[in-house]
Amino acid sequence: MDTLTAAELASLMRKNAGIAVEPDAFEDRLDTPFEEYGLDSLGLLGIVATLENQYGRPMPQDAERCKTPRQFLDLVNNTLTKSGA
């Protein structure tokens, strides 16, 4: 079963929004608002689009409204788990 890890999310933030986040430090800061990283809803939309292409299925419509990496990871991974990734 595929799930999105914090390290993968950090990589997507770099690729899709140009936001450099150290994956190791990121693991300890999952409750830090995306806003503090400089990531807005458009940046999250880009990440959602990448994930939809990667997993071949739609992601939750409200994923771009998540306020923290932990909320985003929980929502995306719950979707992947339910859809039998």
PDB file as gemmi writes it, atoms N, CA and C in Angstrom:
CRYST1    1.000    1.000    1.000  90.00  90.00  90.00 P 1                      
ATOM      1  N   MET A   1       0.841  -1.182   0.000  1.00  0.00           N  
ATOM      2  CA  MET A   1       0.000   0.000   0.000  1.00  0.00           C  
ATOM      3  C   MET A   1       0.889   1.249   0.000  1.00  0.00           C  
ATOM      4  N   ASP A   2       0.556   2.155  -0.862  1.00  0.00           N  
ATOM      5  CA  ASP A   2       1.306   3.404  -0.938  1.00  0.00           C  
ATOM      6  C   ASP A   2       0.707   4.435   0.001  1.00  0.00           C  
ATOM      7  N   THR A   3       1.574   5.125   0.701  1.00  0.00           N  
ATOM      8  CA  THR A   3       1.164   6.282   1.478  1.00  0.00           C  
ATOM      9  C   THR A   3       2.192   7.374   1.257  1.00  0.00           C  
ATOM     10  N   LEU A   4       1.782   8.590   1.477  1.00  0.00           N  
ATOM     11  CA  LEU A   4       2.663   9.735   1.318  1.00  0.00           C  
ATOM     12  C   LEU A   4       3.382   9.978   2.635  1.00  0.00           C  
ATOM     13  N   THR A   5       4.705  10.034   2.581  1.00  0.00           N  
ATOM     14  CA  THR A   5       5.491  10.286   3.785  1.00  0.00           C  
ATOM     15  C   THR A   5       5.796  11.773   3.904  1.00  0.00           C  
ATOM     16  N   ALA A   6       6.234  12.154   5.085  1.00  0.00           N  
ATOM     17  CA  ALA A   6       6.620  13.553   5.311  1.00  0.00           C  
ATOM     18  C   ALA A   6       7.787  13.928   4.398  1.00  0.00           C  
ATOM     19  N   ALA A   7       8.725  13.017   4.212  1.00  0.00           N  
ATOM     20  CA  ALA A   7       9.876  13.297   3.345  1.00  0.00           C  
ATOM     21  C   ALA A   7       9.423  13.517   1.899  1.00  0.00           C  
ATOM     22  N   GLU A   8       8.453  12.729   1.442  1.00  0.00           N  
ATOM     23  CA  GLU A   8       7.929  12.899   0.086  1.00  0.00           C  
ATOM     24  C   GLU A   8       7.187  14.226  -0.044  1.00  0.00           C  
ATOM     25  N   LEU A   9       6.449  14.605   0.995  1.00  0.00           N  
ATOM     26  CA  LEU A   9       5.766  15.898   0.969  1.00  0.00           C  
ATOM     27  C   LEU A   9       6.784  17.032   0.923  1.00  0.00           C  
ATOM     28  N   ALA A  10       7.861  16.917   1.681  1.00  0.00           N  
ATOM     29  CA  ALA A  10       8.915  17.938   1.652  1.00  0.00           C  
ATOM     30  C   ALA A  10       9.495  18.060   0.244  1.00  0.00           C  
ATOM     31  N   SER A  11       9.697  16.930  -0.419  1.00  0.00           N  
ATOM     32  CA  SER A  11      10.215  16.926  -1.784  1.00  0.00           C  
ATOM     33  C   SER A  11       9.224  17.584  -2.743  1.00  0.00           C  
ATOM     34  N   LEU A  12       7.941  17.286  -2.578  1.00  0.00           N  
ATOM     35  CA  LEU A  12       6.912  17.895  -3.426  1.00  0.00           C  
ATOM     36  C   LEU A  12       6.825  19.406  -3.197  1.00  0.00           C  
ATOM     37  N   MET A  13       7.016  19.835  -1.962  1.00  0.00           N  
ATOM     38  CA  MET A  13       7.008  21.275  -1.675  1.00  0.00           C  
ATOM     39  C   MET A  13       8.150  21.967  -2.413  1.00  0.00           C  
ATOM     40  N   ARG A  14       9.294  21.297  -2.481  1.00  0.00           N  
ATOM     41  CA  ARG A  14      10.442  21.861  -3.191  1.00  0.00           C  
ATOM     42  C   ARG A  14      10.182  21.896  -4.701  1.00  0.00           C  
ATOM     43  N   LYS A  15       9.699  20.779  -5.246  1.00  0.00           N  
ATOM     44  CA  LYS A  15       9.499  20.677  -6.697  1.00  0.00           C  
ATOM     45  C   LYS A  15       8.364  21.554  -7.205  1.00  0.00           C  
ATOM     46  N   ASN A  16       7.255  21.608  -6.464  1.00  0.00           N  
ATOM     47  CA  ASN A  16       6.059  22.293  -6.943  1.00  0.00           C  
ATOM     48  C   ASN A  16       5.958  23.747  -6.519  1.00  0.00           C  
ATOM     49  N   ALA A  17       6.592  24.098  -5.417  1.00  0.00           N  
ATOM     50  CA  ALA A  17       6.444  25.459  -4.911  1.00  0.00           C  
ATOM     51  C   ALA A  17       7.778  26.143  -4.655  1.00  0.00           C  
ATOM     52  N   GLY A  18       8.874  25.438  -4.892  1.00  0.00           N  
ATOM     53  CA  GLY A  18      10.187  26.040  -4.688  1.00  0.00           C  
ATOM     54  C   GLY A  18      10.518  26.303  -3.234  1.00  0.00           C  
ATOM     55  N   ILE A  19       9.881  25.568  -2.333  1.00  0.00           N  
ATOM     56  CA  ILE A  19      10.102  25.772  -0.902  1.00  0.00           C  
ATOM     57  C   ILE A  19      11.036  24.682  -0.397  1.00  0.00           C  
ATOM     58  N   ALA A  20      12.223  25.106   0.028  1.00  0.00           N  
ATOM     59  CA  ALA A  20      13.218  24.159   0.504  1.00  0.00           C  
ATOM     60  C   ALA A  20      12.945  23.809   1.958  1.00  0.00           C  
ATOM     61  N   VAL A  21      12.691  22.538   2.186  1.00  0.00           N  
ATOM     62  CA  VAL A  21      12.431  22.036   3.526  1.00  0.00           C  
ATOM     63  C   VAL A  21      13.322  20.818   3.728  1.00  0.00           C  
ATOM     64  N   GLU A  22      14.068  20.818   4.820  1.00  0.00           N  
ATOM     65  CA  GLU A  22      14.898  19.656   5.126  1.00  0.00           C  
ATOM     66  C   GLU A  22      13.993  18.527   5.603  1.00  0.00           C  
ATOM     67  N   PRO A  23      13.967  17.400   4.895  1.00  0.00           N  
ATOM     68  CA  PRO A  23      13.069  16.310   5.274  1.00  0.00           C  
ATOM     69  C   PRO A  23      13.218  15.863   6.730  1.00  0.00           C  
ATOM     70  N   ASP A  24      14.442  15.808   7.248  1.00  0.00           N  
ATOM     71  CA  ASP A  24      14.631  15.355   8.632  1.00  0.00           C  
ATOM     72  C   ASP A  24      14.013  16.334   9.624  1.00  0.00           C  
ATOM     73  N   ALA A  25      14.234  17.623   9.419  1.00  0.00           N  
ATOM     74  CA  ALA A  25      13.669  18.636  10.310  1.00  0.00           C  
ATOM     75  C   ALA A  25      12.154  18.727  10.127  1.00  0.00           C  
ATOM     76  N   PHE A  26      11.696  18.475   8.911  1.00  0.00           N  
ATOM     77  CA  PHE A  26      10.280  18.569   8.589  1.00  0.00           C  
ATOM     78  C   PHE A  26       9.459  17.579   9.411  1.00  0.00           C  
ATOM     79  N   GLU A  27       9.992  16.377   9.610  1.00  0.00           N  
ATOM     80  CA  GLU A  27       9.312  15.342  10.395  1.00  0.00           C  
ATOM     81  C   GLU A  27       8.900  15.853  11.772  1.00  0.00           C  
ATOM     82  N   ASP A  28       9.732  16.717  12.354  1.00  0.00           N  
ATOM     83  CA  ASP A  28       9.471  17.237  13.699  1.00  0.00           C  
ATOM     84  C   ASP A  28       8.594  18.483  13.692  1.00  0.00           C  
ATOM     85  N   ARG A  29       8.234  18.963  12.506  1.00  0.00           N  
ATOM     86  CA  ARG A  29       7.482  20.212  12.414  1.00  0.00           C  
ATOM     87  C   ARG A  29       6.188  20.055  11.617  1.00  0.00           C  
ATOM     88  N   LEU A  30       5.564  18.908  11.707  1.00  0.00           N  
ATOM     89  CA  LEU A  30       4.370  18.634  10.909  1.00  0.00           C  
ATOM     90  C   LEU A  30       3.156  19.456  11.336  1.00  0.00           C  
ATOM     91  N   ASP A  31       3.212  20.030  12.527  1.00  0.00           N  
ATOM     92  CA  ASP A  31       2.100  20.865  12.991  1.00  0.00           C  
ATOM     93  C   ASP A  31       2.346  22.351  12.746  1.00  0.00           C  
ATOM     94  N   THR A  32       3.469  22.679  12.125  1.00  0.00           N  
ATOM     95  CA  THR A  32       3.757  24.065  11.750  1.00  0.00           C  
ATOM     96  C   THR A  32       2.902  24.427  10.545  1.00  0.00           C  
ATOM     97  N   PRO A  33       2.171  25.526  10.605  1.00  0.00           N  
ATOM     98  CA  PRO A  33       1.305  25.893   9.472  1.00  0.00           C  
ATOM     99  C   PRO A  33       2.088  26.035   8.163  1.00  0.00           C  
ATOM    100  N   PHE A  34       1.464  25.609   7.072  1.00  0.00           N  
ATOM    101  CA  PHE A  34       2.072  25.769   5.748  1.00  0.00           C  
ATOM    102  C   PHE A  34       2.450  27.228   5.513  1.00  0.00           C  
ATOM    103  N   GLU A  35       1.642  28.128   6.037  1.00  0.00           N  
ATOM    104  CA  GLU A  35       1.879  29.558   5.879  1.00  0.00           C  
ATOM    105  C   GLU A  35       3.289  29.944   6.359  1.00  0.00           C  
ATOM    106  N   GLU A  36       3.754  29.332   7.434  1.00  0.00           N  
ATOM    107  CA  GLU A  36       5.088  29.635   7.953  1.00  0.00           C  
ATOM    108  C   GLU A  36       6.195  29.139   7.024  1.00  0.00           C  
ATOM    109  N   TYR A  37       5.882  28.164   6.206  1.00  0.00           N  
ATOM    110  CA  TYR A  37       6.846  27.693   5.200  1.00  0.00           C  
ATOM    111  C   TYR A  37       6.789  28.553   3.938  1.00  0.00           C  
ATOM    112  N   GLY A  38       5.735  29.350   3.816  1.00  0.00           N  
ATOM    113  CA  GLY A  38       5.541  30.157   2.614  1.00  0.00           C  
ATOM    114  C   GLY A  38       4.738  29.436   1.549  1.00  0.00           C  
ATOM    115  N   LEU A  39       4.042  28.380   1.935  1.00  0.00           N  
ATOM    116  CA  LEU A  39       3.245  27.603   0.990  1.00  0.00           C  
ATOM    117  C   LEU A  39       1.782  28.021   1.101  1.00  0.00           C  
ATOM    118  N   ASP A  40       1.201  28.441  -0.015  1.00  0.00           N  
ATOM    119  CA  ASP A  40      -0.199  28.856  -0.023  1.00  0.00           C  
ATOM    120  C   ASP A  40      -1.066  27.801  -0.702  1.00  0.00           C  
ATOM    121  N   SER A  41      -2.362  28.107  -0.839  1.00  0.00           N  
ATOM    122  CA  SER A  41      -3.283  27.124  -1.413  1.00  0.00           C  
ATOM    123  C   SER A  41      -2.950  26.788  -2.863  1.00  0.00           C  
ATOM    124  N   LEU A  42      -2.396  27.742  -3.602  1.00  0.00           N  
ATOM    125  CA  LEU A  42      -1.995  27.435  -4.988  1.00  0.00           C  
ATOM    126  C   LEU A  42      -0.845  26.438  -5.013  1.00  0.00           C  
ATOM    127  N   GLY A  43       0.094  26.592  -4.098  1.00  0.00           N  
ATOM    128  CA  GLY A  43       1.189  25.630  -3.996  1.00  0.00           C  
ATOM    129  C   GLY A  43       0.672  24.245  -3.655  1.00  0.00           C  
ATOM    130  N   LEU A  44      -0.303  24.199  -2.746  1.00  0.00           N  
ATOM    131  CA  LEU A  44      -0.897  22.914  -2.388  1.00  0.00           C  
ATOM    132  C   LEU A  44      -1.672  22.314  -3.557  1.00  0.00           C  
ATOM    133  N   LEU A  45      -2.319  23.153  -4.346  1.00  0.00           N  
ATOM    134  CA  LEU A  45      -3.020  22.651  -5.538  1.00  0.00           C  
ATOM    135  C   LEU A  45      -2.049  21.966  -6.489  1.00  0.00           C  
ATOM    136  N   GLY A  46      -0.868  22.541  -6.647  1.00  0.00           N  
ATOM    137  CA  GLY A  46       0.153  21.922  -7.490  1.00  0.00           C  
ATOM    138  C   GLY A  46       0.587  20.571  -6.954  1.00  0.00           C  
ATOM    139  N   ILE A  47       0.721  20.487  -5.641  1.00  0.00           N  
ATOM    140  CA  ILE A  47       1.088  19.221  -5.011  1.00  0.00           C  
ATOM    141  C   ILE A  47      -0.033  18.198  -5.204  1.00  0.00           C  
ATOM    142  N   VAL A  48      -1.278  18.632  -5.023  1.00  0.00           N  
ATOM    143  CA  VAL A  48      -2.428  17.743  -5.210  1.00  0.00           C  
ATOM    144  C   VAL A  48      -2.457  17.205  -6.645  1.00  0.00           C  
ATOM    145  N   ALA A  49      -2.229  18.080  -7.613  1.00  0.00           N  
ATOM    146  CA  ALA A  49      -2.223  17.651  -9.018  1.00  0.00           C  
ATOM    147  C   ALA A  49      -1.130  16.618  -9.268  1.00  0.00           C  
ATOM    148  N   THR A  50       0.041  16.835  -8.710  1.00  0.00           N  
ATOM    149  CA  THR A  50       1.137  15.874  -8.851  1.00  0.00           C  
ATOM    150  C   THR A  50       0.751  14.528  -8.251  1.00  0.00           C  
ATOM    151  N   LEU A  51       0.134  14.558  -7.079  1.00  0.00           N  
ATOM    152  CA  LEU A  51      -0.284  13.313  -6.421  1.00  0.00           C  
ATOM    153  C   LEU A  51      -1.359  12.586  -7.218  1.00  0.00           C  
ATOM    154  N   GLU A  52      -2.277  13.343  -7.800  1.00  0.00           N  
ATOM    155  CA  GLU A  52      -3.310  12.705  -8.617  1.00  0.00           C  
ATOM    156  C   GLU A  52      -2.694  11.996  -9.813  1.00  0.00           C  
ATOM    157  N   ASN A  53      -1.696  12.616 -10.418  1.00  0.00           N  
ATOM    158  CA  ASN A  53      -0.995  11.971 -11.540  1.00  0.00           C  
ATOM    159  C   ASN A  53      -0.213  10.753 -11.064  1.00  0.00           C  
ATOM    160  N   GLN A  54       0.432  10.883  -9.926  1.00  0.00           N  
ATOM    161  CA  GLN A  54       1.268   9.808  -9.400  1.00  0.00           C  
ATOM    162  C   GLN A  54       0.442   8.582  -9.016  1.00  0.00           C  
ATOM    163  N   TYR A  55      -0.677   8.814  -8.345  1.00  0.00           N  
ATOM    164  CA  TYR A  55      -1.486   7.699  -7.854  1.00  0.00           C  
ATOM    165  C   TYR A  55      -2.633   7.312  -8.786  1.00  0.00           C  
ATOM    166  N   GLY A  56      -2.878   8.133  -9.808  1.00  0.00           N  
ATOM    167  CA  GLY A  56      -3.908   7.812 -10.780  1.00  0.00           C  
ATOM    168  C   GLY A  56      -5.324   7.862 -10.239  1.00  0.00           C  
ATOM    169  N   ARG A  57      -5.538   8.692  -9.253  1.00  0.00           N  
ATOM    170  CA  ARG A  57      -6.876   8.847  -8.680  1.00  0.00           C  
ATOM    171  C   ARG A  57      -7.022  10.242  -8.103  1.00  0.00           C  
ATOM    172  N   PRO A  58      -8.260  10.715  -7.976  1.00  0.00           N  
ATOM    173  CA  PRO A  58      -8.461  12.057  -7.434  1.00  0.00           C  
ATOM    174  C   PRO A  58      -8.127  12.128  -5.947  1.00  0.00           C  
ATOM    175  N   MET A  59      -7.615  13.240  -5.550  1.00  0.00           N  
ATOM    176  CA  MET A  59      -7.356  13.525  -4.147  1.00  0.00           C  
ATOM    177  C   MET A  59      -8.548  14.311  -3.597  1.00  0.00           C  
ATOM    178  N   PRO A  60      -8.678  14.407  -2.283  1.00  0.00           N  
ATOM    179  CA  PRO A  60      -9.797  15.137  -1.704  1.00  0.00           C  
ATOM    180  C   PRO A  60      -9.857  16.576  -2.214  1.00  0.00           C  
ATOM    181  N   GLN A  61     -11.063  17.053  -2.487  1.00  0.00           N  
ATOM    182  CA  GLN A  61     -11.232  18.401  -3.022  1.00  0.00           C  
ATOM    183  C   GLN A  61     -10.755  19.479  -2.061  1.00  0.00           C  
ATOM    184  N   ASP A  62     -10.814  19.205  -0.782  1.00  0.00           N  
ATOM    185  CA  ASP A  62     -10.425  20.227   0.189  1.00  0.00           C  
ATOM    186  C   ASP A  62      -8.973  20.098   0.645  1.00  0.00           C  
ATOM    187  N   ALA A  63      -8.175  19.299  -0.026  1.00  0.00           N  
ATOM    188  CA  ALA A  63      -6.785  19.103   0.384  1.00  0.00           C  
ATOM    189  C   ALA A  63      -5.999  20.409   0.385  1.00  0.00           C  
ATOM    190  N   GLU A  64      -6.306  21.302  -0.564  1.00  0.00           N  
ATOM    191  CA  GLU A  64      -5.555  22.558  -0.622  1.00  0.00           C  
ATOM    192  C   GLU A  64      -5.918  23.507   0.521  1.00  0.00           C  
ATOM    193  N   ARG A  65      -6.942  23.156   1.307  1.00  0.00           N  
ATOM    194  CA  ARG A  65      -7.321  23.997   2.446  1.00  0.00           C  
ATOM    195  C   ARG A  65      -6.677  23.540   3.751  1.00  0.00           C  
ATOM    196  N   CYS A  66      -5.919  22.456   3.709  1.00  0.00           N  
ATOM    197  CA  CYS A  66      -5.244  21.980   4.921  1.00  0.00           C  
ATOM    198  C   CYS A  66      -4.293  23.059   5.420  1.00  0.00           C  
ATOM    199  N   LYS A  67      -4.246  23.213   6.724  1.00  0.00           N  
ATOM    200  CA  LYS A  67      -3.425  24.265   7.325  1.00  0.00           C  
ATOM    201  C   LYS A  67      -2.016  23.804   7.692  1.00  0.00           C  
ATOM    202  N   THR A  68      -1.857  22.498   7.923  1.00  0.00           N  
ATOM    203  CA  THR A  68      -0.551  21.984   8.346  1.00  0.00           C  
ATOM    204  C   THR A  68      -0.184  20.744   7.534  1.00  0.00           C  
ATOM    205  N   PRO A  69       1.099  20.442   7.485  1.00  0.00           N  
ATOM    206  CA  PRO A  69       1.518  19.209   6.811  1.00  0.00           C  
ATOM    207  C   PRO A  69       0.851  17.965   7.394  1.00  0.00           C  
ATOM    208  N   ARG A  70       0.679  17.930   8.723  1.00  0.00           N  
ATOM    209  CA  ARG A  70       0.051  16.755   9.339  1.00  0.00           C  
ATOM    210  C   ARG A  70      -1.388  16.590   8.831  1.00  0.00           C  
ATOM    211  N   GLN A  71      -2.152  17.678   8.770  1.00  0.00           N  
ATOM    212  CA  GLN A  71      -3.522  17.604   8.254  1.00  0.00           C  
ATOM    213  C   GLN A  71      -3.522  17.102   6.814  1.00  0.00           C  
ATOM    214  N   PHE A  72      -2.607  17.620   6.013  1.00  0.00           N  
ATOM    215  CA  PHE A  72      -2.529  17.230   4.606  1.00  0.00           C  
ATOM    216  C   PHE A  72      -2.186  15.752   4.473  1.00  0.00           C  
ATOM    217  N   LEU A  73      -1.165  15.312   5.207  1.00  0.00           N  
ATOM    218  CA  LEU A  73      -0.757  13.907   5.142  1.00  0.00           C  
ATOM    219  C   LEU A  73      -1.885  12.987   5.602  1.00  0.00           C  
ATOM    220  N   ASP A  74      -2.558  13.355   6.690  1.00  0.00           N  
ATOM    221  CA  ASP A  74      -3.661  12.526   7.193  1.00  0.00           C  
ATOM    222  C   ASP A  74      -4.781  12.415   6.151  1.00  0.00           C  
ATOM    223  N   LEU A  75      -5.142  13.537   5.553  1.00  0.00           N  
ATOM    224  CA  LEU A  75      -6.223  13.548   4.571  1.00  0.00           C  
ATOM    225  C   LEU A  75      -5.861  12.727   3.331  1.00  0.00           C  
ATOM    226  N   VAL A  76      -4.679  12.965   2.799  1.00  0.00           N  
ATOM    227  CA  VAL A  76      -4.242  12.251   1.594  1.00  0.00           C  
ATOM    228  C   VAL A  76      -4.087  10.758   1.880  1.00  0.00           C  
ATOM    229  N   ASN A  77      -3.440  10.412   2.985  1.00  0.00           N  
ATOM    230  CA  ASN A  77      -3.220   8.997   3.270  1.00  0.00           C  
ATOM    231  C   ASN A  77      -4.523   8.271   3.608  1.00  0.00           C  
ATOM    232  N   ASN A  78      -5.464   8.964   4.234  1.00  0.00           N  
ATOM    233  CA  ASN A  78      -6.777   8.370   4.475  1.00  0.00           C  
ATOM    234  C   ASN A  78      -7.471   8.073   3.135  1.00  0.00           C  
ATOM    235  N   THR A  79      -7.342   8.978   2.202  1.00  0.00           N  
ATOM    236  CA  THR A  79      -7.929   8.779   0.864  1.00  0.00           C  
ATOM    237  C   THR A  79      -7.260   7.599   0.164  1.00  0.00           C  
ATOM    238  N   LEU A  80      -5.951   7.525   0.221  1.00  0.00           N  
ATOM    239  CA  LEU A  80      -5.237   6.430  -0.429  1.00  0.00           C  
ATOM    240  C   LEU A  80      -5.589   5.079   0.196  1.00  0.00           C  
ATOM    241  N   THR A  81      -5.730   5.066   1.502  1.00  0.00           N  
ATOM    242  CA  THR A  81      -6.064   3.831   2.206  1.00  0.00           C  
ATOM    243  C   THR A  81      -7.462   3.358   1.861  1.00  0.00           C  
ATOM    244  N   LYS A  82      -8.415   4.294   1.828  1.00  0.00           N  
ATOM    245  CA  LYS A  82      -9.799   3.942   1.528  1.00  0.00           C  
ATOM    246  C   LYS A  82      -9.972   3.457   0.099  1.00  0.00           C  
ATOM    247  N   SER A  83      -9.158   4.007  -0.808  1.00  0.00           N  
ATOM    248  CA  SER A  83      -9.345   3.644  -2.219  1.00  0.00           C  
ATOM    249  C   SER A  83      -8.535   2.413  -2.610  1.00  0.00           C  
ATOM    250  N   GLY A  84      -7.866   1.819  -1.619  1.00  0.00           N  
ATOM    251  CA  GLY A  84      -7.143   0.569  -1.903  1.00  0.00           C  
ATOM    252  C   GLY A  84      -5.934   0.749  -2.770  1.00  0.00           C  
ATOM    253  N   ALA A  85      -5.118   1.730  -2.429  1.00  0.00           N  
ATOM    254  CA  ALA A  85      -3.909   2.022  -3.213  1.00  0.00           C  
ATOM    255  C   ALA A  85      -3.018   0.816  -3.316  1.00  0.00           C  
TER     256      ALA A  85                                                      
END                                                                             
